[in-house]
Amino acid sequence: MKNEIFGIAIVALMLLLSISAVSAHGADLTEDTMIMANESNGILAKAIVDDLGLDVKVYKYASDGDVEHQLEHALTNPNKRILAISYQDTVNKYLDEHPELKNRVIVSDDDNESISAHAQKLVEIDVGNNSSSDFATPLIVGIIIGAIIGLIAGVFIMKRKIN
């Protein structure tokens, strides 16, 4: 009886240890190619990208915390491209802490010429080669975890049949 309880406890412990961490960060509902604006320059940015015929969405942010939250989404989404025309200090500080975003996040002034030039650069950033390498790792980890749990369960079943 003690061995059975001990075996169940080991299996339960293995299952708990094999559970991956779940990110409670939330879902990102913004487009992959976007401009970060505020109340004063959002309409101007939208007019410029519409005149250029670019498929870029403009989002108005009200605080530094909202901007940092969006940049956190960019860390986990390799297809996200961002042009920041407001909250430049916040974005530059975040880019200093996370240099891997510097090739997909552009900081610009909020005048017509800067927005136009940087919006075209934003659309030209190639992000297509980043998404294919993330499939193999979860597959291999899943196979290994399944094999370990299957072996443990098989040992306990065989041991029980012998006794």
C-alpha distance (Angstrom), angle and dihedral (degrees) to the residues before:
residue distance angle dihedral
M1 . . .
K2 3.81 . .
N3 3.80 91.0 .
E4 3.80 90.9 52.9
I5 3.79 92.8 51.9
F6 3.79 90.2 45.0
G7 3.82 90.8 50.9
I8 3.80 92.9 48.3
A9 3.81 89.9 48.9
I10 3.81 91.0 52.0
V11 3.81 92.1 49.2
A12 3.82 90.8 47.8
L13 3.80 90.6 49.2
M14 3.82 91.5 49.4
L15 3.80 90.5 50.4
L16 3.80 92.0 49.8
L17 3.79 92.0 48.7
S18 3.79 92.7 48.6
I19 3.80 94.3 55.6
S20 3.78 110.0 104.9
A21 3.76 121.6 -133.2
V22 3.77 115.0 -93.3
S23 3.77 117.0 -138.5
A24 3.77 111.3 -131.2
H25 3.77 90.7 -168.4
G26 3.79 94.1 112.0
A27 3.75 135.3 -125.9
D28 3.78 121.9 -57.5
L29 3.80 108.9 -127.9
T30 3.81 97.0 177.5
E31 3.79 126.4 101.7
D32 3.79 120.0 -96.7
T33 3.81 93.4 -119.4
M34 3.77 110.7 49.6
I35 3.78 148.6 148.2
M36 3.80 121.2 -132.4
A37 3.77 108.7 -141.9
N38 3.77 139.2 157.9
E39 3.79 133.8 -138.0
S40 3.80 94.3 -79.0
N41 3.82 100.6 49.9
G42 3.81 105.9 24.9
I43 3.80 96.7 92.0
L44 3.81 91.6 47.2
A45 3.82 91.5 51.0
K46 3.81 91.8 48.4
A47 3.81 91.3 50.5
I48 3.81 92.0 49.8
V49 3.82 96.2 49.9
D50 3.81 90.5 44.7
D51 3.82 90.9 51.7
L52 3.81 89.8 49.6
G53 3.81 91.0 48.3
L54 3.81 93.3 -125.8
D55 3.79 122.8 154.0
V56 3.80 95.1 -128.9
K57 3.80 124.1 132.8
V58 3.80 121.1 -142.6
Y59 3.79 118.4 -142.8
K60 3.79 123.7 -169.9
Y61 3.80 115.8 -140.6
A62 3.78 125.3 -163.1
S63 3.81 102.8 -165.3
D64 3.79 145.3 23.7
G65 3.79 89.7 -112.7
D66 3.81 91.9 59.0
V67 3.80 90.2 50.6
E68 3.81 92.5 49.7
H69 3.80 89.8 48.3
Q70 3.80 90.5 54.8
L71 3.80 91.1 47.7
E72 3.81 88.5 53.5
H73 3.79 87.8 57.5
A74 3.80 88.3 52.5
L75 3.81 88.9 57.6
T76 3.80 91.6 61.2
N77 3.81 98.0 35.7
P78 3.82 110.5 65.8
N79 3.82 90.7 -170.9
K80 3.81 95.1 60.5
R81 3.81 116.7 111.2
I82 3.80 119.0 -175.6
L83 3.80 134.6 -170.1
A84 3.80 111.2 -164.7
I85 3.81 113.8 -157.5
S86 3.80 93.9 161.8
Y87 3.79 132.9 37.9
Q88 3.81 88.4 34.3
D89 3.83 93.4 160.8
T90 3.80 91.9 53.5
V91 3.80 92.5 47.1
N92 3.82 93.4 46.5
K93 3.81 90.8 49.8
Y94 3.82 90.3 49.4
L95 3.81 91.2 48.3
D96 3.81 90.1 52.4
E97 3.81 88.7 55.7
H98 3.83 93.7 43.2
P99 3.82 109.1 33.4
E100 3.83 91.6 171.5
L101 3.82 87.7 78.2
K102 3.81 95.5 56.4
N103 3.81 92.7 92.5
R104 3.85 92.2 54.8
V105 3.81 104.1 33.0
I106 3.80 119.6 68.7
V107 3.80 124.5 -170.0
S108 3.80 115.6 -151.2
D109 3.78 141.5 171.1
D110 3.78 116.0 -107.1
D111 3.80 99.6 -117.1
N112 3.81 123.0 112.8
E113 3.81 97.6 -105.6
S114 3.82 95.4 47.2
I115 3.79 94.0 46.6
S116 3.80 91.7 47.8
A117 3.81 95.2 48.2
H118 3.80 95.5 42.8
A119 3.82 93.9 44.5
Q120 3.80 89.3 57.0
K121 3.83 90.0 48.3
L122 3.80 89.0 49.4
V123 3.79 93.0 55.8
E124 3.82 91.1 48.0
I125 3.83 94.1 57.0
D126 3.81 107.8 113.2
V127 3.81 111.5 -135.5
G128 3.81 98.0 156.3
N129 3.81 96.3 100.1
N130 3.81 96.5 58.3
S131 3.80 102.5 70.5
S132 3.81 104.3 60.8
S133 3.82 100.2 68.2
D134 3.79 97.1 63.0
F135 3.81 96.9 74.2
A136 3.80 102.7 70.7
T137 3.81 99.1 54.8
P138 3.83 98.1 57.8
L139 3.81 90.2 42.9
I140 3.82 93.6 53.3
V141 3.81 92.7 44.0
G142 3.81 90.5 50.0
I143 3.79 92.4 49.9
I144 3.82 92.3 49.3
I145 3.81 93.6 47.2
G146 3.81 91.1 46.8
A147 3.80 91.8 49.4
I148 3.81 92.7 49.7
I149 3.80 93.6 48.1
G150 3.81 90.4 44.6
L151 3.80 92.6 51.3
I152 3.80 92.4 48.5
A153 3.80 92.0 47.8
G154 3.81 90.5 46.9
V155 3.79 92.2 52.0
F156 3.80 91.8 51.1
I157 3.81 92.7 47.0
M158 3.81 92.7 48.8
K159 3.80 91.7 45.5
R160 3.79 90.2 51.7
K161 3.83 92.5 49.5
I162 3.80 91.8 51.2
N163 3.80 93.5 51.4
